[in-house]
Amino acid sequence: NAGTEADVYISVYGERGDTGSRQLLRSQKPKKFLKGQTDIFAVEAVHLGRLYKIVIGHNGLGSGNGWFLDKVAIKDPITDLDYTFICHRWLDQGQDDGNIARVLTVTDASTFPGRQELELKREETWAAEKWKFQEGNTLQFYNRLTHGFICLSPDKRVDALGDKKNKHGKVFFM
């Protein structure tokens, strides 16, 4: 359910102005904005110079209108420059912060390539896994080498010898 059937709009901002709100109509794919799909659109505009931000969102209409947007990449055909705008968030009234539009700034090419993407993936992974580390949980990791459990207790004790028959707590494989 990460795709959307809603109408998607984009505004591109550069040092010489902006495009205004443009609906993304014709993708090179038969059906646009499907989960896991990369859509390509041509947006005609005067040359905006160096790009610095976009505003992208949808109208919230239609069934299944929530949308998870990973990123937007823009290629300037005049300068042959590529611009990346990382989102990695929901545009959905029922998910995340409830916004159906996002303001995205260009990813700085001078930073380590992919650093922002890696940080977003790290945050996403922690959000999915942090429940394991709630107070009171005993964590057990099954060690395939020793065929025993490594236990992390709520009182901060670590049992690295691991009882092979211990079936209590949460079990994770390593």
Residue pairs with C-beta under 8 A, 6 or more apart in sequence:
1 35
1 64
1 66
2 35
2 36
2 66
2 67
2 68
3 33
3 34
3 35
3 37
3 64
3 67
4 33
4 58
4 62
4 64
4 65
4 66
4 67
4 91
5 33
5 62
5 63
5 64
5 65
6 58
6 59
6 60
6 61
6 62
6 65
6 67
6 100
7 23
7 58
7 59
7 61
8 23
8 24
8 32
8 33
8 56
8 57
8 58
8 67
9 21
9 22
9 23
9 24
9 56
9 57
9 58
9 59
10 19
10 21
10 22
10 24
10 43
10 54
10 55
10 56
10 72
11 18
11 19
11 20
11 21
11 22
11 54
11 55
11 56
12 18
12 19
12 22
12 43
12 45
12 48
12 51
12 54
12 74
13 48
13 51
13 52
13 53
13 54
13 55
14 47
14 48
14 49
14 50
14 51
14 52
15 48
15 49
15 50
15 52
16 46
16 47
16 48
16 49
17 46
17 48
18 48
19 43
19 45
19 48
21 55
22 43
22 45
24 32
24 39
24 41
24 43
25 41
26 41
26 42
27 33
27 39
27 40
27 41
28 39
28 40
28 41
29 37
29 39
29 40
32 39
33 39
33 67
35 68
47 76
47 78
50 81
51 74
51 76
51 83
51 106
52 105
52 106
53 85
53 103
53 104
53 105
53 106
54 72
54 74
54 85
54 103
54 104
55 101
55 102
55 103
55 104
56 69
56 72
56 85
56 87
56 91
56 101
56 102
56 104
57 91
57 99
57 100
57 101
57 102
58 65
58 67
58 91
58 100
58 101
59 65
59 100
60 93
60 100
65 92
65 100
66 90
66 91
66 92
66 93
66 94
66 95
67 90
67 91
67 92
68 89
68 90
68 91
68 92
68 95
69 87
69 88
69 89
69 90
69 91
69 102
70 86
70 87
70 88
71 84
71 85
71 86
71 87
71 88
71 117
72 84
72 85
72 87
72 104
73 82
73 83
73 84
73 85
74 82
74 83
74 84
74 85
75 81
75 82
75 83
76 82
76 83
83 106
83 107
84 106
84 107
85 104
85 105
85 106
85 107
86 104
86 107
86 116
86 117
86 120
87 102
87 104
88 117
88 120
88 121
88 124
89 96
89 102
90 96
91 99
91 100
91 101
91 102
92 98
92 100
93 100
107 116
132 139
132 170
132 172
133 139
135 154
136 154
137 154
137 169
137 170
138 151
138 152
138 153
138 154
138 168
138 169
138 170
139 151
139 152
139 169
139 170
139 172
140 149
140 150
140 151
140 152
140 162
140 166
140 168
140 169
140 170
140 171
140 172
141 149
141 150
141 152
141 171
141 172
141 173
141 174
142 148
142 149
142 171
142 172
142 173
142 174
143 149
143 150
143 162
143 174
144 173
144 174
146 162
147 164
148 161
148 162
148 163
148 164
149 159
149 162
149 163
149 164
149 166
149 171
150 158
150 159
150 160
150 162
151 157
151 158
151 159
151 162
151 166
151 169
152 158
153 159
